[in-house]
Amino acid sequence: MTNRDVVRAACVVVMLVVLGAQVAVGEATRARIFEERGVPQRQTALVFGAGVEPDGSPSAMLGDRLDIAVRLYRTGKVQRLLLSADDLPDDRETPAMLARVLAGGVPRDRVLVDNGGFSTRDSCIRARTVFGLRSATLVTQAYHLPRALFVCSTYGLNGVGVGAPDWGNYTIATMLPHSLRESLGITSAVFRALLGRSGQQT
C-alpha cells in the first residue's frame, strides 16, 4: 500500500466517523425538536450567543434566535429567558442580546444573563450548575440545534428545542463554514460523551 493509499483510507475513515456522529446525534435528538407553535411549555428558554456586528448589534443569526425567544415568551411557551454568551471587550454579546429582548417587550426580571457562555458546552454546563436548570427550551439555528440538545443532555439538562431556519435564510458563504465547523463539533461532542461514560465505568 502506497502513502497515497494510506492517506485516502484515512480520509475515508474520518469521513465515516464524522457522518456516523451526525447521524447518531440527529437520531438521538430528533424527537425533541419542534416548531414554535408545537414546542412544549418549559419555564426557561436557553438562548445561545452567535456574535455581534461591528456596531454592537446582534448578528443576523443571533437576532433570529432572540426574536424566537421573545415570541416564545409572548405566547406563554416559556416564563423567562436565559441569555448565554460572552461579554468580552471586542465581542459584547450579552448586552446586545439583553437590549434586543427588552426592546421586544420581555420584562427585565424575566431575563437571566450568563456572561460565561463561551461555547455550547459552557452554556449547557453553566445552565445546569450555575443557574440550576434541569430542563429548558433551547433556541438556536436548526443546524446547531441537534448538537446543543445532545451536549446539554450529556450534562444533565434535558431540553426541547426550536431551531431558526438557516439554509435558504443566510448566504451559502455564511452557512458552509458554520456547517463544516458544526460537523466537527458534533464529532467532538460524541467522543466527549463516550469518554465520559467510559470514565464512569472504570
C-alpha positions as CSV (number, residue, x, y, z in Angstrom):
1,M,0.0,0.0,0.0
2,T,1.4,3.4,-1.0
3,N,1.4,6.5,1.1
4,R,-1.3,7.9,-1.2
5,D,-3.5,4.8,-0.5
6,V,-2.9,5.3,3.3
7,V,-4.0,8.9,3.1
8,R,-7.1,8.0,1.1
9,A,-8.0,5.3,3.5
10,A,-7.5,7.7,6.5
11,C,-9.7,10.3,4.8
12,V,-12.5,7.8,4.2
13,V,-12.3,6.7,7.9
14,V,-12.5,10.3,9.1
15,M,-15.5,11.0,6.8
16,L,-17.3,7.9,8.0
17,V,-16.7,8.8,11.7
18,V,-18.0,12.4,11.1
19,L,-21.0,11.1,9.2
20,G,-21.7,8.5,11.8
21,A,-21.6,11.0,14.6
22,Q,-24.0,13.3,12.8
23,V,-26.5,10.5,12.1
24,A,-26.3,9.3,15.8
25,V,-26.8,12.8,17.2
26,G,-29.6,13.5,14.7
27,E,-31.5,10.4,15.6
28,A,-30.9,10.9,19.4
29,T,-32.4,14.4,19.3
30,R,-35.0,14.3,16.5
31,A,-38.0,13.8,18.8
32,R,-37.1,16.8,20.9
33,I,-37.0,19.3,18.0
34,F,-40.2,21.3,17.5
35,E,-41.7,24.2,15.5
36,E,-42.5,27.3,17.6
37,R,-46.2,26.6,17.8
38,G,-45.8,23.0,18.9
39,V,-43.0,23.2,21.4
40,P,-44.0,22.0,24.9
41,Q,-44.0,24.6,27.6
42,R,-40.9,25.0,29.8
43,Q,-40.0,27.5,32.4
44,T,-36.9,28.8,30.7
45,A,-35.6,29.3,27.2
46,L,-31.9,29.0,26.8
47,V,-30.6,31.3,24.0
48,F,-27.1,30.7,22.7
49,G,-24.9,33.5,21.5
50,A,-23.9,34.0,17.9
51,G,-21.8,37.1,17.6
52,V,-22.4,40.8,17.1
53,E,-21.9,43.2,14.3
54,P,-19.2,45.9,14.3
55,D,-21.8,48.4,15.6
56,G,-22.5,46.1,18.6
57,S,-25.9,45.0,17.4
58,P,-26.8,41.2,17.2
59,S,-25.7,39.4,14.1
60,A,-28.4,38.1,11.8
61,M,-28.2,34.7,13.3
62,L,-28.3,36.0,16.8
63,G,-31.2,38.3,16.1
64,D,-33.2,35.4,14.7
65,R,-32.6,33.4,17.9
66,L,-33.6,36.3,20.1
67,D,-36.8,37.0,18.1
68,I,-37.8,33.4,18.5
69,A,-37.2,33.6,22.3
70,V,-39.3,36.7,22.5
71,R,-42.2,35.1,20.7
72,L,-41.9,32.0,22.9
73,Y,-42.2,34.3,26.0
74,R,-45.1,36.3,24.5
75,T,-47.1,33.1,23.7
76,G,-46.5,31.6,27.1
77,K,-44.3,28.8,25.9
78,V,-41.7,30.0,28.4
79,Q,-41.8,32.2,31.5
80,R,-38.2,33.5,31.4
81,L,-35.1,33.7,29.2
82,L,-31.5,32.7,29.9
83,L,-29.2,34.6,27.5
84,S,-25.8,32.7,27.4
85,A,-22.8,34.1,25.6
86,D,-19.9,36.3,26.5
87,D,-19.2,40.0,27.2
88,L,-15.7,40.5,26.0
89,P,-14.4,43.9,25.0
90,D,-14.4,43.1,21.3
91,D,-17.5,40.8,21.4
92,R,-20.1,42.2,23.7
93,E,-22.8,39.6,23.0
94,T,-24.9,39.6,26.2
95,P,-25.5,43.3,26.3
96,A,-26.7,43.2,22.7
97,M,-28.9,40.2,23.5
98,L,-30.4,41.8,26.5
99,A,-31.2,45.0,24.7
100,R,-32.9,43.1,21.9
101,V,-35.2,41.1,24.1
102,L,-36.1,44.1,26.3
103,A,-37.0,46.0,23.2
104,G,-39.2,43.1,22.3
105,G,-41.2,43.5,25.4
106,V,-39.7,41.0,27.8
107,P,-39.6,42.4,31.3
108,R,-36.1,42.7,32.8
109,D,-37.0,40.5,35.8
110,R,-37.8,37.7,33.3
111,V,-34.3,37.6,31.8
112,L,-31.3,35.9,33.2
113,V,-27.8,36.7,31.8
114,D,-24.8,34.4,31.7
115,N,-21.6,36.0,30.6
116,G,-19.7,32.7,30.7
117,G,-21.3,31.0,27.7
118,F,-18.1,30.9,25.6
119,S,-19.2,27.7,23.9
120,T,-22.2,25.5,23.5
121,R,-20.7,23.2,26.1
122,D,-20.1,26.1,28.5
123,S,-23.6,27.3,28.1
124,C,-25.1,23.9,28.8
125,I,-22.9,23.2,31.8
126,R,-23.5,26.6,33.4
127,A,-27.2,26.5,32.8
128,R,-27.3,23.3,34.8
129,T,-24.7,24.1,37.5
130,V,-24.8,27.8,37.9
131,F,-28.5,28.5,37.2
132,G,-29.9,25.2,38.4
133,L,-31.8,24.3,35.3
134,R,-32.9,20.7,34.8
135,S,-34.9,21.3,31.6
136,A,-35.2,24.2,29.1
137,T,-36.3,25.1,25.6
138,L,-33.1,25.6,23.6
139,V,-33.1,28.3,21.0
140,T,-30.6,28.4,18.2
141,Q,-30.3,27.8,14.4
142,A,-31.6,24.5,13.0
143,Y,-28.1,23.3,12.0
144,H,-26.8,23.8,15.6
145,L,-29.8,22.5,17.5
146,P,-29.1,18.7,17.5
147,R,-25.7,19.2,19.0
148,A,-27.0,21.7,21.5
149,L,-29.6,19.3,22.7
150,F,-27.1,16.4,22.7
151,V,-24.5,18.3,24.7
152,C,-27.0,19.7,27.2
153,S,-28.4,16.2,27.8
154,T,-24.9,14.9,28.4
155,Y,-24.5,17.4,31.3
156,G,-27.9,16.7,32.9
157,L,-30.0,19.4,31.2
158,N,-33.0,17.8,29.4
159,G,-34.2,20.1,26.7
160,V,-36.5,20.5,23.8
161,G,-35.6,22.9,21.1
162,V,-36.7,25.3,18.4
163,G,-34.4,26.0,15.5
164,A,-34.4,29.1,13.5
165,P,-34.3,28.5,9.7
166,D,-30.8,28.7,8.3
167,W,-30.1,27.2,4.8
168,G,-32.0,29.4,2.4
169,N,-32.2,32.2,5.0
170,Y,-28.5,33.1,5.0
171,T,-26.0,33.1,2.2
172,I,-24.1,29.9,1.2
173,A,-20.9,31.7,2.1
174,T,-22.2,32.1,5.7
175,M,-23.7,28.6,6.0
176,L,-20.8,26.5,4.6
177,P,-18.2,27.3,7.3
178,H,-20.8,27.1,10.0
179,S,-21.9,23.7,8.8
180,L,-18.4,22.4,8.5
181,R,-17.5,23.6,12.0
182,E,-20.7,22.0,13.3
183,S,-19.8,18.6,11.8
184,L,-16.5,18.7,13.7
185,G,-18.3,20.0,16.8
186,I,-20.8,17.1,16.7
187,T,-18.0,14.6,16.4
188,S,-16.2,16.1,19.3
189,A,-19.4,16.0,21.4
190,V,-19.9,12.4,20.7
191,F,-16.3,11.5,21.7
192,R,-16.6,13.5,24.9
193,A,-19.8,11.7,25.7
194,L,-18.3,8.3,25.0
195,L,-15.2,9.1,27.1
196,G,-17.3,10.4,29.9
197,R,-19.3,7.1,30.0
198,S,-16.1,5.1,29.8
199,G,-14.7,7.1,32.7
200,Q,-17.7,6.4,34.8
201,Q,-17.5,2.7,34.2
202,T,-13.8,2.4,35.3
